[in-house]
Amino acid sequence: MLLVIGIGVGFIFRGVSTATMAITDPGFPGRGWAIFFGVITIIAGIVVLAWPFDSILTLALVAGIWLIVIGVMEIVSGFGMRSDVKKVEKITHPAAP
């Protein structure tokens, strides 16, 4: 229960800070999207605090899916870095003629 409350409060703080940063800085890239996601995050925090017991299962499901997505992205990123290292090695250590 305490974990859910902490997550809900964290969502609200993150949403408020994201939306406030985007609203106050007119040169912020993707300003409209940042405001939108800030408001959505605030709403998610309020929902989590309003229904903490129902939110536990949803949070576990979302966290599990998110961790799988992060893992896949890390693997893809690792292969991309490996390719970049090989390109840099070809440039810095050209083969002898």
Biopython code that builds the backbone (N, CA, C, O; Angstrom):
import numpy as np
from Bio.PDB.StructureBuilder import StructureBuilder

atoms = [
    (1, "MET", "N", (0.826, -1.195, 0.000)),
    (1, "MET", "CA", (0.000, 0.000, 0.000)),
    (1, "MET", "C", (0.866, 1.253, 0.000)),
    (1, "MET", "O", (0.597, 2.206, -0.731)),
    (2, "LEU", "N", (1.911, 1.242, 0.829)),
    (2, "LEU", "CA", (2.799, 2.399, 0.913)),
    (2, "LEU", "C", (3.542, 2.614, -0.397)),
    (2, "LEU", "O", (3.783, 3.751, -0.802)),
    (3, "LEU", "N", (3.903, 1.524, -1.055)),
    (3, "LEU", "CA", (4.577, 1.623, -2.350)),
    (3, "LEU", "C", (3.673, 2.296, -3.378)),
    (3, "LEU", "O", (4.128, 3.142, -4.148)),
    (4, "VAL", "N", (2.416, 1.930, -3.391)),
    (4, "VAL", "CA", (1.468, 2.518, -4.342)),
    (4, "VAL", "C", (1.302, 4.007, -4.067)),
    (4, "VAL", "O", (1.233, 4.802, -5.004)),
    (5, "ILE", "N", (1.238, 4.389, -2.819)),
    (5, "ILE", "CA", (1.111, 5.807, -2.471)),
    (5, "ILE", "C", (2.359, 6.554, -2.917)),
    (5, "ILE", "O", (2.264, 7.655, -3.460)),
    (6, "GLY", "N", (3.529, 5.961, -2.690)),
    (6, "GLY", "CA", (4.776, 6.595, -3.130)),
    (6, "GLY", "C", (4.833, 6.760, -4.633)),
    (6, "GLY", "O", (5.284, 7.790, -5.132)),
    (7, "ILE", "N", (4.380, 5.758, -5.351)),
    (7, "ILE", "CA", (4.361, 5.841, -6.817)),
    (7, "ILE", "C", (3.369, 6.911, -7.275)),
    (7, "ILE", "O", (3.674, 7.690, -8.177)),
    (8, "GLY", "N", (2.203, 6.953, -6.669)),
    (8, "GLY", "CA", (1.209, 7.967, -7.029)),
    (8, "GLY", "C", (1.711, 9.381, -6.781)),
    (8, "GLY", "O", (1.544, 10.258, -7.628)),
    (9, "VAL", "N", (2.319, 9.606, -5.635)),
    (9, "VAL", "CA", (2.875, 10.929, -5.323)),
    (9, "VAL", "C", (4.018, 11.252, -6.284)),
    (9, "VAL", "O", (4.159, 12.393, -6.727)),
    (10, "GLY", "N", (4.835, 10.245, -6.606)),
    (10, "GLY", "CA", (5.921, 10.455, -7.570)),
    (10, "GLY", "C", (5.392, 10.839, -8.943)),
    (10, "GLY", "O", (5.950, 11.716, -9.602)),
    (11, "PHE", "N", (4.317, 10.187, -9.376)),
    (11, "PHE", "CA", (3.691, 10.548, -10.650)),
    (11, "PHE", "C", (3.241, 12.005, -10.630)),
    (11, "PHE", "O", (3.469, 12.749, -11.584)),
    (12, "ILE", "N", (2.610, 12.397, -9.548)),
    (12, "ILE", "CA", (2.111, 13.776, -9.460)),
    (12, "ILE", "C", (3.266, 14.766, -9.487)),
    (12, "ILE", "O", (3.212, 15.752, -10.222)),
    (13, "PHE", "N", (4.309, 14.524, -8.702)),
    (13, "PHE", "CA", (5.465, 15.433, -8.699)),
    (13, "PHE", "C", (6.112, 15.511, -10.081)),
    (13, "PHE", "O", (6.449, 16.596, -10.554)),
    (14, "ARG", "N", (6.282, 14.359, -10.724)),
    (14, "ARG", "CA", (6.897, 14.350, -12.056)),
    (14, "ARG", "C", (6.021, 15.083, -13.065)),
    (14, "ARG", "O", (6.529, 15.852, -13.882)),
    (15, "GLY", "N", (4.727, 14.855, -13.015)),
    (15, "GLY", "CA", (3.822, 15.527, -13.941)),
    (15, "GLY", "C", (3.813, 17.030, -13.749)),
    (15, "GLY", "O", (3.840, 17.790, -14.718)),
    (16, "VAL", "N", (3.775, 17.456, -12.496)),
    (16, "VAL", "CA", (3.779, 18.899, -12.213)),
    (16, "VAL", "C", (5.089, 19.524, -12.682)),
    (16, "VAL", "O", (5.081, 20.590, -13.297)),
    (17, "SER", "N", (6.214, 18.871, -12.397)),
    (17, "SER", "CA", (7.501, 19.458, -12.788)),
    (17, "SER", "C", (7.659, 19.479, -14.309)),
    (17, "SER", "O", (8.173, 20.454, -14.857)),
    (18, "THR", "N", (7.231, 18.429, -14.992)),
    (18, "THR", "CA", (7.335, 18.390, -16.450)),
    (18, "THR", "C", (6.450, 19.447, -17.092)),
    (18, "THR", "O", (6.898, 20.180, -17.974)),
    (19, "ALA", "N", (5.212, 19.530, -16.663)),
    (19, "ALA", "CA", (4.290, 20.509, -17.236)),
    (19, "ALA", "C", (4.743, 21.934, -16.926)),
    (19, "ALA", "O", (4.687, 22.800, -17.799)),
    (20, "THR", "N", (5.188, 22.187, -15.702)),
    (20, "THR", "CA", (5.640, 23.522, -15.321)),
    (20, "THR", "C", (6.867, 23.931, -16.124)),
    (20, "THR", "O", (6.959, 25.070, -16.580)),
    (21, "MET", "N", (7.810, 23.009, -16.301)),
    (21, "MET", "CA", (9.010, 23.312, -17.069)),
    (21, "MET", "C", (8.642, 23.657, -18.512)),
    (21, "MET", "O", (9.173, 24.616, -19.072)),
    (22, "ALA", "N", (7.755, 22.899, -19.104)),
    (22, "ALA", "CA", (7.379, 23.149, -20.484)),
    (22, "ALA", "C", (6.566, 24.437, -20.633)),
    (22, "ALA", "O", (6.700, 25.142, -21.633)),
    (23, "ILE", "N", (5.734, 24.741, -19.655)),
    (23, "ILE", "CA", (4.918, 25.952, -19.733)),
    (23, "ILE", "C", (5.778, 27.203, -19.571)),
    (23, "ILE", "O", (5.557, 28.195, -20.267)),
    (24, "THR", "N", (6.744, 27.170, -18.672)),
    (24, "THR", "CA", (7.542, 28.367, -18.381)),
    (24, "THR", "C", (8.652, 28.625, -19.389)),
    (24, "THR", "O", (9.147, 29.749, -19.465)),
    (25, "ASP", "N", (9.062, 27.628, -20.163)),
    (25, "ASP", "CA", (10.150, 27.804, -21.130)),
    (25, "ASP", "C", (9.598, 27.736, -22.548)),
    (25, "ASP", "O", (9.352, 26.644, -23.060)),
    (26, "PRO", "N", (9.399, 28.891, -23.195)),
    (26, "PRO", "CA", (8.812, 28.880, -24.541)),
    (26, "PRO", "C", (9.708, 28.220, -25.591)),
    (26, "PRO", "O", (9.211, 27.806, -26.638)),
    (27, "GLY", "N", (11.016, 28.113, -25.339)),
    (27, "GLY", "CA", (11.918, 27.509, -26.295)),
    (27, "GLY", "C", (12.131, 26.019, -26.081)),
    (27, "GLY", "O", (12.983, 25.413, -26.731)),
    (28, "PHE", "N", (11.368, 25.428, -25.179)),
    (28, "PHE", "CA", (11.537, 24.010, -24.858)),
    (28, "PHE", "C", (11.133, 23.158, -26.064)),
    (28, "PHE", "O", (10.026, 23.310, -26.579)),
    (29, "PRO", "N", (12.023, 22.257, -26.524)),
    (29, "PRO", "CA", (11.651, 21.426, -27.674)),
    (29, "PRO", "C", (10.548, 20.428, -27.314)),
    (29, "PRO", "O", (10.595, 19.795, -26.260)),
    (30, "GLY", "N", (9.573, 20.296, -28.182)),
    (30, "GLY", "CA", (8.452, 19.389, -27.912)),
    (30, "GLY", "C", (7.596, 19.886, -26.764)),
    (30, "GLY", "O", (7.079, 19.099, -25.972)),
    (31, "ARG", "N", (7.453, 21.176, -26.684)),
    (31, "ARG", "CA", (6.752, 21.806, -25.551)),
    (31, "ARG", "C", (5.328, 21.281, -25.390)),
    (31, "ARG", "O", (4.908, 20.957, -24.279)),
    (32, "GLY", "N", (4.594, 21.197, -26.478)),
    (32, "GLY", "CA", (3.202, 20.727, -26.414)),
    (32, "GLY", "C", (3.109, 19.298, -25.900)),
    (32, "GLY", "O", (2.252, 18.982, -25.074)),
    (33, "TRP", "N", (3.996, 18.434, -26.392)),
    (33, "TRP", "CA", (3.992, 17.043, -25.933)),
    (33, "TRP", "C", (4.376, 16.947, -24.466)),
    (33, "TRP", "O", (3.810, 16.142, -23.726)),
    (34, "ALA", "N", (5.332, 17.762, -24.040)),
    (34, "ALA", "CA", (5.741, 17.732, -22.631)),
    (34, "ALA", "C", (4.594, 18.156, -21.723)),
    (34, "ALA", "O", (4.375, 17.556, -20.671)),
    (35, "ILE", "N", (3.862, 19.189, -22.130)),
    (35, "ILE", "CA", (2.701, 19.613, -21.339)),
    (35, "ILE", "C", (1.654, 18.509, -21.311)),
    (35, "ILE", "O", (1.090, 18.209, -20.259)),
    (36, "PHE", "N", (1.393, 17.906, -22.465)),
    (36, "PHE", "CA", (0.416, 16.819, -22.551)),
    (36, "PHE", "C", (0.800, 15.651, -21.632)),
    (36, "PHE", "O", (-0.025, 15.172, -20.854)),
    (37, "PHE", "N", (2.054, 15.199, -21.727)),
    (37, "PHE", "CA", (2.483, 14.076, -20.901)),
    (37, "PHE", "C", (2.541, 14.452, -19.419)),
    (37, "PHE", "O", (2.323, 13.599, -18.559)),
    (38, "GLY", "N", (2.831, 15.710, -19.115)),
    (38, "GLY", "CA", (2.791, 16.153, -17.728)),
    (38, "GLY", "C", (1.393, 16.057, -17.146)),
    (38, "GLY", "O", (1.208, 15.589, -16.022)),
    (39, "VAL", "N", (0.411, 16.502, -17.915)),
    (39, "VAL", "CA", (-0.983, 16.433, -17.463)),
    (39, "VAL", "C", (-1.437, 14.974, -17.331)),
    (39, "VAL", "O", (-2.112, 14.619, -16.365)),
    (40, "ILE", "N", (-1.067, 14.132, -18.302)),
    (40, "ILE", "CA", (-1.427, 12.712, -18.236)),
    (40, "ILE", "C", (-0.789, 12.061, -17.004)),
    (40, "ILE", "O", (-1.422, 11.243, -16.337)),
    (41, "THR", "N", (0.454, 12.421, -16.704)),
    (41, "THR", "CA", (1.135, 11.862, -15.537)),
    (41, "THR", "C", (0.466, 12.307, -14.244)),
    (41, "THR", "O", (0.356, 11.523, -13.301)),
    (42, "ILE", "N", (0.024, 13.548, -14.191)),
    (42, "ILE", "CA", (-0.706, 14.034, -13.012)),
    (42, "ILE", "C", (-2.004, 13.244, -12.841)),
    (42, "ILE", "O", (-2.340, 12.827, -11.733)),
    (43, "ILE", "N", (-2.717, 13.043, -13.923)),
    (43, "ILE", "CA", (-3.978, 12.278, -13.860)),
    (43, "ILE", "C", (-3.694, 10.844, -13.412)),
    (43, "ILE", "O", (-4.440, 10.289, -12.605)),
    (44, "ALA", "N", (-2.626, 10.245, -13.927)),
    (44, "ALA", "CA", (-2.267, 8.876, -13.514)),
    (44, "ALA", "C", (-1.962, 8.832, -12.022)),
    (44, "ALA", "O", (-2.360, 7.888, -11.338)),
    (45, "GLY", "N", (-1.265, 9.836, -11.512)),
    (45, "GLY", "CA", (-0.977, 9.887, -10.076)),
    (45, "GLY", "C", (-2.234, 9.996, -9.236)),
    (45, "GLY", "O", (-2.347, 9.356, -8.191)),
    (46, "ILE", "N", (-3.171, 10.800, -9.689)),
    (46, "ILE", "CA", (-4.436, 10.952, -8.961)),
    (46, "ILE", "C", (-5.219, 9.640, -8.973)),
    (46, "ILE", "O", (-5.800, 9.251, -7.960)),
    (47, "VAL", "N", (-5.233, 8.959, -10.125)),
    (47, "VAL", "CA", (-5.941, 7.673, -10.227)),
    (47, "VAL", "C", (-5.307, 6.648, -9.298)),
    (47, "VAL", "O", (-6.015, 5.910, -8.613)),
    (48, "VAL", "N", (-3.981, 6.594, -9.269)),
    (48, "VAL", "CA", (-3.289, 5.634, -8.400)),
    (48, "VAL", "C", (-3.606, 5.920, -6.932)),
    (48, "VAL", "O", (-3.809, 4.992, -6.150)),
    (49, "LEU", "N", (-3.647, 7.183, -6.561)),
    (49, "LEU", "CA", (-3.967, 7.514, -5.163)),
    (49, "LEU", "C", (-5.439, 7.271, -4.841)),
    (49, "LEU", "O", (-5.771, 6.928, -3.706)),
    (50, "ALA", "N", (-6.330, 7.444, -5.827)),
    (50, "ALA", "CA", (-7.758, 7.260, -5.576)),
    (50, "ALA", "C", (-8.124, 5.782, -5.427)),
    (50, "ALA", "O", (-8.989, 5.445, -4.618)),
    (51, "TRP", "N", (-7.486, 4.903, -6.187)),
    (51, "TRP", "CA", (-7.774, 3.473, -6.149)),
    (51, "TRP", "C", (-6.472, 2.688, -5.965)),
    (51, "TRP", "O", (-6.010, 2.038, -6.903)),
    (52, "PRO", "N", (-5.877, 2.739, -4.774)),
    (52, "PRO", "CA", (-4.560, 2.115, -4.595)),
    (52, "PRO", "C", (-4.572, 0.589, -4.731)),
    (52, "PRO", "O", (-3.619, 0.020, -5.262)),
    (53, "PHE", "N", (-5.623, -0.081, -4.266)),
    (53, "PHE", "CA", (-5.634, -1.545, -4.326)),
    (53, "PHE", "C", (-5.815, -2.044, -5.760)),
    (53, "PHE", "O", (-5.174, -3.011, -6.171)),
    (54, "ASP", "N", (-6.683, -1.384, -6.512)),
    (54, "ASP", "CA", (-6.855, -1.754, -7.912)),
    (54, "ASP", "C", (-5.617, -1.410, -8.730)),
    (54, "ASP", "O", (-5.319, -2.064, -9.729)),
    (55, "SER", "N", (-4.904, -0.383, -8.297)),
    (55, "SER", "CA", (-3.729, 0.073, -9.033)),
    (55, "SER", "C", (-2.539, -0.858, -8.873)),
    (55, "SER", "O", (-1.646, -0.860, -9.720)),
    (56, "ILE", "N", (-2.504, -1.642, -7.816)),
    (56, "ILE", "CA", (-1.353, -2.516, -7.574)),
    (56, "ILE", "C", (-1.171, -3.494, -8.724)),
    (56, "ILE", "O", (-0.060, -3.642, -9.234)),
    (57, "LEU", "N", (-2.235, -4.162, -9.140)),
    (57, "LEU", "CA", (-2.134, -5.118, -10.244)),
    (57, "LEU", "C", (-1.772, -4.417, -11.549)),
    (57, "LEU", "O", (-0.940, -4.905, -12.313)),
    (58, "THR", "N", (-2.388, -3.294, -11.794)),
    (58, "THR", "CA", (-2.091, -2.546, -13.016)),
    (58, "THR", "C", (-0.639, -2.081, -13.027)),
    (58, "THR", "O", (0.037, -2.172, -14.052)),
    (59, "LEU", "N", (-0.160, -1.583, -11.889)),
    (59, "LEU", "CA", (1.233, -1.140, -11.806)),
    (59, "LEU", "C", (2.198, -2.299, -12.013)),
    (59, "LEU", "O", (3.226, -2.139, -12.673)),
    (60, "ALA", "N", (1.883, -3.443, -11.466)),
    (60, "ALA", "CA", (2.748, -4.608, -11.652)),
    (60, "ALA", "C", (2.781, -5.015, -13.123)),
    (60, "ALA", "O", (3.846, -5.334, -13.653)),
    (61, "LEU", "N", (1.639, -5.007, -13.776)),
    (61, "LEU", "CA", (1.578, -5.357, -15.191)),
    (61, "LEU", "C", (2.344, -4.341, -16.040)),
    (61, "LEU", "O", (3.133, -4.717, -16.908)),
    (62, "VAL", "N", (2.110, -3.067, -15.787)),
    (62, "VAL", "CA", (2.794, -2.019, -16.556)),
    (62, "VAL", "C", (4.299, -2.064, -16.299)),
    (62, "VAL", "O", (5.092, -1.927, -17.231)),
    (63, "ALA", "N", (4.691, -2.253, -15.054)),
    (63, "ALA", "CA", (6.122, -2.327, -14.733)),
    (63, "ALA", "C", (6.774, -3.523, -15.412)),
    (63, "ALA", "O", (7.890, -3.412, -15.918)),
    (64, "GLY", "N", (6.099, -4.658, -15.429)),
    (64, "GLY", "CA", (6.648, -5.833, -16.098)),
    (64, "GLY", "C", (6.810, -5.613, -17.593)),
    (64, "GLY", "O", (7.849, -5.946, -18.164)),
    (65, "ILE", "N", (5.798, -5.060, -18.221)),
    (65, "ILE", "CA", (5.882, -4.777, -19.660)),
    (65, "ILE", "C", (6.979, -3.759, -19.925)),
    (65, "ILE", "O", (7.748, -3.902, -20.875)),
    (66, "TRP", "N", (7.052, -2.731, -19.087)),
    (66, "TRP", "CA", (8.062, -1.687, -19.254)),
    (66, "TRP", "C", (9.467, -2.264, -19.119)),
    (66, "TRP", "O", (10.359, -1.896, -19.884)),
    (67, "LEU", "N", (9.674, -3.149, -18.175)),
    (67, "LEU", "CA", (10.997, -3.765, -18.007)),
    (67, "LEU", "C", (11.364, -4.630, -19.207)),
    (67, "LEU", "O", (12.530, -4.673, -19.601)),
    (68, "ILE", "N", (10.396, -5.313, -19.787)),
    (68, "ILE", "CA", (10.660, -6.098, -20.997)),
    (68, "ILE", "C", (11.037, -5.172, -22.151)),
    (68, "ILE", "O", (11.977, -5.455, -22.894)),
    (69, "VAL", "N", (10.315, -4.078, -22.301)),
    (69, "VAL", "CA", (10.623, -3.114, -23.365)),
    (69, "VAL", "C", (12.020, -2.532, -23.165)),
    (69, "VAL", "O", (12.787, -2.416, -24.121)),
    (70, "ILE", "N", (12.352, -2.169, -21.931)),
    (70, "ILE", "CA", (13.682, -1.622, -21.652)),
    (70, "ILE", "C", (14.749, -2.657, -21.981)),
    (70, "ILE", "O", (15.783, -2.309, -22.551)),
    (71, "GLY", "N", (14.523, -3.908, -21.639)),
    (71, "GLY", "CA", (15.490, -4.960, -21.939)),
    (71, "GLY", "C", (15.713, -5.120, -23.429)),
    (71, "GLY", "O", (16.853, -5.243, -23.876)),
    (72, "VAL", "N", (14.632, -5.119, -24.207)),
    (72, "VAL", "CA", (14.761, -5.233, -25.655)),
    (72, "VAL", "C", (15.515, -4.026, -26.220)),
    (72, "VAL", "O", (16.370, -4.175, -27.094)),
    (73, "MET", "N", (15.194, -2.840, -25.719)),
    (73, "MET", "CA", (15.884, -1.635, -26.192)),
    (73, "MET", "C", (17.371, -1.665, -25.832)),
    (73, "MET", "O", (18.199, -1.197, -26.612)),
    (74, "GLU", "N", (17.715, -2.200, -24.681)),
    (74, "GLU", "CA", (19.125, -2.333, -24.295)),
    (74, "GLU", "C", (19.861, -3.284, -25.224)),
    (74, "GLU", "O", (21.005, -3.029, -25.599)),
    (75, "ILE", "N", (19.211, -4.376, -25.594)),
    (75, "ILE", "CA", (19.829, -5.327, -26.521)),
    (75, "ILE", "C", (20.048, -4.660, -27.881)),
    (75, "ILE", "O", (21.130, -4.768, -28.458)),
    (76, "VAL", "N", (19.029, -3.975, -28.392)),
    (76, "VAL", "CA", (19.153, -3.283, -29.677)),
    (76, "VAL", "C", (20.246, -2.219, -29.596)),
    (76, "VAL", "O", (21.044, -2.073, -30.523)),
    (77, "SER", "N", (20.283, -1.488, -28.503)),
    (77, "SER", "CA", (21.306, -0.465, -28.306)),
    (77, "SER", "C", (22.700, -1.080, -28.262)),
    (77, "SER", "O", (23.641, -0.510, -28.815)),
    (78, "GLY", "N", (22.843, -2.217, -27.624)),
    (78, "GLY", "CA", (24.125, -2.906, -27.560)),
    (78, "GLY", "C", (24.622, -3.312, -28.932)),
    (78, "GLY", "O", (25.803, -3.141, -29.235)),
    (79, "PHE", "N", (23.734, -3.852, -29.779)),
    (79, "PHE", "CA", (24.139, -4.204, -31.135)),
    (79, "PHE", "C", (24.504, -2.960, -31.936)),
    (79, "PHE", "O", (25.436, -2.987, -32.740)),
    (80, "GLY", "N", (23.770, -1.871, -31.717)),
    (80, "GLY", "CA", (24.099, -0.614, -32.404)),
    (80, "GLY", "C", (25.458, -0.087, -31.985)),
    (80, "GLY", "O", (26.227, 0.376, -32.827)),
    (81, "MET", "N", (25.766, -0.150, -30.697)),
    (81, "MET", "CA", (27.071, 0.300, -30.215)),
    (81, "MET", "C", (28.185, -0.574, -30.769)),
    (81, "MET", "O", (29.251, -0.078, -31.132)),
    (82, "ARG", "N", (27.938, -1.863, -30.830)),
    (82, "ARG", "CA", (28.935, -2.787, -31.376)),
    (82, "ARG", "C", (29.235, -2.434, -32.829)),
    (82, "ARG", "O", (30.397, -2.432, -33.237)),
    (83, "SER", "N", (28.216, -2.140, -33.601)),
    (83, "SER", "CA", (28.393, -1.742, -34.993)),
    (83, "SER", "C", (29.171, -0.433, -35.089)),
    (83, "SER", "O", (30.046, -0.290, -35.943)),
    (84, "ASP", "N", (28.854, 0.523, -34.214)),
    (84, "ASP", "CA", (29.560, 1.804, -34.223)),
    (84, "ASP", "C", (31.033, 1.639, -33.863)),
    (84, "ASP", "O", (31.892, 2.296, -34.451)),
    (85, "VAL", "N", (31.325, 0.780, -32.915)),
    (85, "VAL", "CA", (32.718, 0.537, -32.525)),
    (85, "VAL", "C", (33.494, -0.047, -33.697)),
    (85, "VAL", "O", (34.637, 0.341, -33.941)),
    (86, "LYS", "N", (32.885, -0.970, -34.417)),
    (86, "LYS", "CA", (33.557, -1.558, -35.582)),
    (86, "LYS", "C", (33.817, -0.500, -36.648)),
    (86, "LYS", "O", (34.874, -0.515, -37.279)),
    (87, "LYS", "N", (32.870, 0.421, -36.864)),
    (87, "LYS", "CA", (33.068, 1.497, -37.836)),
    (87, "LYS", "C", (34.214, 2.407, -37.409)),
    (87, "LYS", "O", (35.034, 2.804, -38.238)),
    (88, "VAL", "N", (34.277, 2.740, -36.117)),
    (88, "VAL", "CA", (35.340, 3.605, -35.612)),
    (88, "VAL", "C", (36.694, 2.911, -35.724)),
    (88, "VAL", "O", (37.694, 3.544, -36.061)),
    (89, "GLU", "N", (36.725, 1.620, -35.442)),
    (89, "GLU", "CA", (37.984, 0.877, -35.557)),
    (89, "GLU", "C", (38.472, 0.844, -37.002)),
    (89, "GLU", "O", (39.678, 0.916, -37.240)),
    (90, "LYS", "N", (37.570, 0.739, -37.964)),
    (90, "LYS", "CA", (37.969, 0.761, -39.365)),
    (90, "LYS", "C", (38.564, 2.111, -39.746)),
    (90, "LYS", "O", (39.494, 2.181, -40.550)),
    (91, "ILE", "N", (38.027, 3.179, -39.168)),
    (91, "ILE", "CA", (38.521, 4.520, -39.486)),
    (91, "ILE", "C", (39.870, 4.779, -38.807)),
    (91, "ILE", "O", (40.785, 5.321, -39.426)),
    (92, "THR", "N", (39.987, 4.393, -37.541)),
    (92, "THR", "CA", (41.208, 4.698, -36.795)),
    (92, "THR", "C", (42.332, 3.720, -37.073)),
    (92, "THR", "O", (43.499, 4.087, -36.936)),
    (93, "HIS", "N", (42.029, 2.490, -37.459)),
    (93, "HIS", "CA", (43.036, 1.476, -37.762)),
    (93, "HIS", "C", (42.776, 0.896, -39.143)),
    (93, "HIS", "O", (42.321, -0.242, -39.265)),
    (94, "PRO", "N", (43.068, 1.687, -40.202)),
    (94, "PRO", "CA", (42.797, 1.159, -41.545)),
    (94, "PRO", "C", (43.714, -0.032, -41.842)),
    (94, "PRO", "O", (44.826, -0.138, -41.325)),
    (95, "ALA", "N", (43.216, -0.892, -42.668)),
    (95, "ALA", "CA", (43.993, -2.082, -43.049)),
    (95, "ALA", "C", (45.210, -1.665, -43.864)),
    (95, "ALA", "O", (45.149, -0.718, -44.647)),
    (96, "ALA", "N", (46.314, -2.378, -43.673)),
    (96, "ALA", "CA", (47.547, -2.063, -44.415)),
    (96, "ALA", "C", (47.368, -2.459, -45.876)),
    (96, "ALA", "O", (46.792, -3.506, -46.169)),
    (97, "PRO", "N", (47.875, -1.597, -46.827)),
    (97, "PRO", "CA", (47.690, -1.914, -48.241)),
    (97, "PRO", "C", (48.510, -3.076, -48.727)),
    (97, "PRO", "O", (48.437, -3.434, -49.902)),
]
sb = StructureBuilder()
sb.init_structure("model")
sb.init_model(0)
sb.init_chain("A")
sb.init_seg("    ")
for serial, (resi, resn, name, xyz) in enumerate(atoms, 1):
    if name == "N":
        sb.init_residue(resn, " ", resi, " ")
    sb.init_atom(name, np.array(xyz, "f"), 0.0, 1.0, " ", f" {name:<3s}", serial, name[0])
structure = sb.get_structure()
